[in-house]
Amino acid sequence: MVSGKFHATEHALVVYPKKDINTIWLHYRLVFMNLNQYATGTAQPGLSVINLNPIEIPLPTIDEQKKIVLEIEKIEAKINTLEKQIELIPKQKETVLKKYLE
């Protein structure tokens, strides 16, 4: 997901949301849909607009989209906190090992 100016290659599909769509909700929805399952081709499988156009996305109200985003963001914040804690654990172990075993 990007905002502002960017340069997409000729291999990129760019999605512009219509009115009354929360872009963050749309991002999570598209990721959840696993669009790679619609890739075609053998040498270098790729997504085709022709294959993606018929796909319909159920659209909750804008208020419901916002609630969904808030829930996801709370979970993402927990994940980030836990990942930071996990990152520190080996260092804590090393500190204990050095303290008691050297």
VMD Tcl script that draws the C-alpha trace (Angstrom):
set ca {
  {0.00 0.00 0.00}
  {1.38 3.39 -0.97}
  {0.24 6.97 -0.94}
  {1.59 9.93 -2.82}
  {3.65 9.70 -5.97}
  {5.19 6.37 -6.91}
  {6.34 4.58 -10.03}
  {4.73 1.24 -10.79}
  {6.37 -1.09 -13.29}
  {4.49 -2.46 -16.26}
  {4.07 -5.68 -14.23}
  {2.12 -3.99 -11.42}
  {-1.61 -3.80 -11.00}
  {-2.67 -0.58 -9.32}
  {-5.95 -0.47 -7.42}
  {-7.79 2.79 -6.90}
  {-10.66 2.55 -4.43}
  {-14.06 3.89 -5.31}
  {-15.96 6.29 -3.07}
  {-16.87 5.07 0.45}
  {-14.04 2.55 0.70}
  {-11.50 2.69 3.50}
  {-8.16 2.15 1.75}
  {-6.65 0.34 4.72}
  {-9.63 -2.03 4.83}
  {-9.24 -2.58 1.08}
  {-5.55 -3.36 1.55}
  {-6.28 -6.02 4.17}
  {-9.13 -7.41 2.06}
  {-6.94 -7.77 -1.04}
  {-4.12 -9.39 0.93}
  {-6.60 -11.79 2.55}
  {-7.97 -12.74 -0.88}
  {-4.59 -14.22 -1.92}
  {-4.78 -12.83 -5.43}
  {-1.82 -14.95 -6.55}
  {-4.24 -17.84 -6.84}
  {-5.54 -16.08 -9.99}
  {-2.09 -15.92 -11.62}
  {-1.82 -17.50 -15.04}
  {1.06 -18.45 -17.29}
  {3.73 -21.10 -17.01}
  {7.18 -19.51 -17.40}
  {6.40 -16.45 -15.29}
  {2.91 -16.62 -13.81}
  {1.29 -13.23 -13.48}
  {-1.98 -11.56 -12.62}
  {-4.16 -10.38 -15.45}
  {-6.71 -7.61 -15.20}
  {-8.99 -9.81 -17.31}
  {-8.86 -12.54 -14.63}
  {-9.33 -10.10 -11.76}
  {-12.17 -7.95 -13.15}
  {-14.93 -10.52 -12.56}
  {-14.00 -10.96 -8.89}
  {-16.52 -9.30 -6.60}
  {-15.62 -8.08 -3.15}
  {-18.42 -7.92 -0.58}
  {-18.45 -4.34 0.66}
  {-19.47 -3.60 4.23}
  {-20.55 -0.09 5.16}
  {-17.80 2.47 5.66}
  {-18.45 2.38 9.43}
  {-18.05 -1.40 9.46}
  {-14.85 -1.09 7.41}
  {-13.47 1.33 10.00}
  {-14.35 -1.06 12.86}
  {-12.62 -3.91 11.06}
  {-9.50 -1.80 10.51}
  {-9.42 -0.80 14.20}
  {-9.60 -4.45 15.27}
  {-6.86 -5.48 12.85}
  {-4.64 -2.58 13.94}
  {-5.03 -3.57 17.60}
  {-3.89 -7.08 16.73}
  {-1.03 -5.75 14.59}
  {0.13 -3.62 17.54}
  {0.13 -6.71 19.79}
  {2.10 -8.64 17.17}
  {4.69 -5.85 16.95}
  {5.04 -5.73 20.74}
  {5.46 -9.50 20.98}
  {7.95 -9.59 18.10}
  {10.09 -6.99 19.89}
  {9.94 -9.04 23.09}
  {10.90 -12.20 21.23}
  {13.82 -10.37 19.63}
  {15.15 -9.45 23.08}
  {14.88 -12.92 24.64}
  {18.08 -14.42 23.12}
  {20.04 -11.39 24.38}
  {18.54 -11.85 27.85}
  {19.52 -15.51 27.77}
  {23.05 -14.62 26.72}
  {23.29 -12.16 29.61}
  {22.21 -14.84 32.10}
  {24.62 -17.38 30.63}
  {27.54 -14.95 30.85}
  {26.60 -13.91 34.38}
  {26.37 -17.42 35.80}
  {28.56 -19.58 33.58}
  {31.67 -17.54 32.89}
}
mol new
graphics top color blue
foreach p $ca { graphics top sphere $p radius 0.5 }
foreach p [lrange $ca 0 end-1] q [lrange $ca 1 end] { graphics top cylinder $p $q radius 0.2 }
display resetview
